[in-house]
Amino acid sequence: VYLLNILPLFDEETSDSKRADMTPWAFGGYHPTMPPIPNLAPAHRRFMAENLMYALARAAPFFFYTSVPAMAVCVGSHTVE
């Protein structure tokens, strides 16, 4: 969450280098011939939103450990990925 959602807001240069090194799939389009996506471009913001949603879905059982639906969402998220 920090690398993809918070760092781009404060330090664009560091964010670009970290995205290229650690998460290359978040640096460009879905096909290798597509150009790199700049920080906070619409496609990058969409990826940021997806990343945050996955993090929240997977953290839900920590807060709602007796909720079967929360656990099912977490398990489903891991299964799909």
N, C-alpha and C positions, 0 to 999 in steps of 0.2 A: 504494500500500500504506500509506504514512504517513497520508494524508488519511482513508482509510476504515477502517483497522484499528488504528492506533496512537493517533492524536489523540483519538478518542472515549474512550479509557481515562483520559486525563489532563485534558482540558479540554472539557467537554460544550458549553459556550456557543460556543466557537470552532468546535468540530466541527459544530454545527448550522448556523452561518452559512456555513462552507465547503461543507458538503453542499448547502445551498440555492443557493449561488452557482455552484459548479463541477460538482456532480453531482446535479441535481434528481431524477433517476430513482432515486437511493438514499435520497431523503427521504420518499417516500410509497409507497403500494401500486402495484399494476399498473394501476389505473384512476384517472383524475383525481378521481372522487368519493370515493375512499377517504381517510381521515384520515391526516395525517402520522405517520410511525413515529418514536417517540422513540429516543434513543440507547440502544444495547445491548438493545433489545427483540428478541424472537426473530427477527422478520423482518429486522431490521438485522444481527443476528449471522449469519444465513444469507447475506446479501449480502456481509458481511465475509469469510466463508469462501469464497464463490465468487470474490471478488476476489483473495484470497490464492492460491487454486488456479490461477487464470489466470496470475498473476504467476510462480508456480513453474514451471508448464508452459512458459511462454515463455522462462524463464531457463535451462531445462535444457540447451539446445544450447550455451550458453556454457561449461558445465562438462563436458558429454559431447559434444564437437564431432565425434567420430568415430562416434557412435551414430546409426544410421539411425532406430530407433524413437523416440529422443528428438527428433530433427528432425521426424519425421512427426507427433508429438503437437503440437509447436509450430506447424507449418504447418496442421494440422487445426484447432487452436484459433483461429488467425487467420482461416482460411477460414469457420468457423462464425460467428464474430462479424461 
